[in-house]
Amino acid sequence: MNYNPDCPAWGNLTWPKVEEFNLANGELVDVSHLLRQARAGFEAVVMDEANRVFGQKAAVLDGIIVGGGGAELLLKELKQRYPNAISSDEPRMMVAEGFCRLGLLSLLQS
């Protein structure tokens, strides 16, 4: 995803180095220690849930699609455990696309 300074959703983040937060006065604050803590907890929850859902079945799947806002954070770790894990250039939109496809499939089946 490319940085767009005109997009309000980007706020005061300095992209791509999100370890620093740019305050309104221009001062950069190092928040890497907070990111490491948050990521460790998030990673543990996702890995536990992936193991519960996929378990030994992961090896026989064609692929595991990783999507959502945290996909970029965890794709590397998920690929270590599940080599068939994939994502896209726009992982945040993959969840919406999946629901769209599910809706279209249900319409076709009715």
C-alpha positions in Angstrom: 0.0 0.0 0.0 1.4 3.4 -1.0 1.7 6.3 1.4 -0.7 9.1 0.5 -0.1 12.3 2.5 -3.5 13.7 1.5 -5.4 10.8 2.9 -6.7 11.6 6.5 -6.5 7.8 7.3 -2.7 8.0 7.4 -2.9 10.6 10.2 0.6 11.5 11.5 2.3 8.2 10.8 5.6 8.3 9.0 5.5 5.7 6.3 6.9 3.1 6.0 8.8 3.5 9.3 5.9 3.2 11.7 8.2 2.7 14.7 8.3 6.5 14.9 5.2 8.6 15.5 5.2 12.1 14.1 3.6 14.5 16.6 1.8 17.6 15.5 4.8 19.8 16.4 7.0 17.7 14.1 8.8 15.8 16.9 9.3 12.1 16.2 8.6 9.7 19.1 10.0 6.2 19.1 7.1 3.8 19.7 8.9 0.6 18.6 8.8 -0.9 22.1 5.0 -0.5 22.1 4.8 -2.1 18.7 6.9 -5.1 19.7 4.7 -5.7 22.8 1.5 -5.4 20.8 2.8 -7.5 17.9 4.0 -10.3 20.3 0.5 -10.7 21.8 -1.3 -10.4 18.5 1.1 -13.0 16.9 0.5 -15.5 19.7 -3.3 -15.2 19.5 -3.3 -15.6 15.7 -0.8 -18.5 15.7 -2.8 -20.3 18.3 -6.1 -19.8 16.4 -4.5 -20.8 13.1 -3.1 -24.0 14.7 -6.6 -24.8 16.2 -8.4 -24.2 12.9 -5.9 -25.8 10.5 -3.8 -28.2 12.6 -2.5 -31.1 10.5 -5.0 -30.2 7.7 -2.9 -27.3 6.5 -0.5 -29.5 4.6 -3.2 -30.8 2.3 -4.7 -27.4 1.5 -3.8 -25.7 -1.7 -3.2 -22.5 0.1 -4.1 -20.4 3.2 -5.1 -16.9 2.3 -4.0 -14.4 4.9 -6.0 -11.2 4.8 -7.0 -8.3 7.0 -5.3 -5.4 8.6 -2.7 -7.5 10.4 -1.8 -9.7 7.5 1.3 -7.7 6.6 2.5 -8.0 10.2 2.2 -11.8 10.4 2.6 -13.1 6.9 6.3 -14.0 7.4 5.7 -15.9 10.6 2.6 -17.7 9.2 4.7 -18.7 6.1 7.3 -20.3 8.4 4.6 -22.5 10.0 2.4 -22.8 6.9 4.5 -22.5 3.7 1.3 -22.5 1.6 0.2 -19.2 3.2 -0.3 -16.4 0.7 -1.6 -12.8 0.7 -2.1 -10.1 -1.9 -1.0 -6.5 -2.5 -4.1 -5.3 -0.7 -4.6 -7.7 2.3 -7.0 -5.2 4.0 -9.5 -5.6 1.1 -9.3 -9.4 1.0 -11.9 -9.8 3.8 -14.4 -7.6 2.0 -13.7 -9.5 -1.2 -14.2 -12.8 0.5 -17.6 -11.7 1.9 -18.6 -10.3 -1.5 -17.7 -13.7 -3.1 -19.7 -15.5 -0.4 -22.7 -13.3 -1.0 -22.5 -13.9 -4.8 -22.2 -17.6 -4.3 -25.3 -17.6 -2.0 -27.2 -15.7 -4.6 -26.3 -18.2 -7.3 -27.3 -21.1 -5.2 -30.7 -19.7 -4.3 
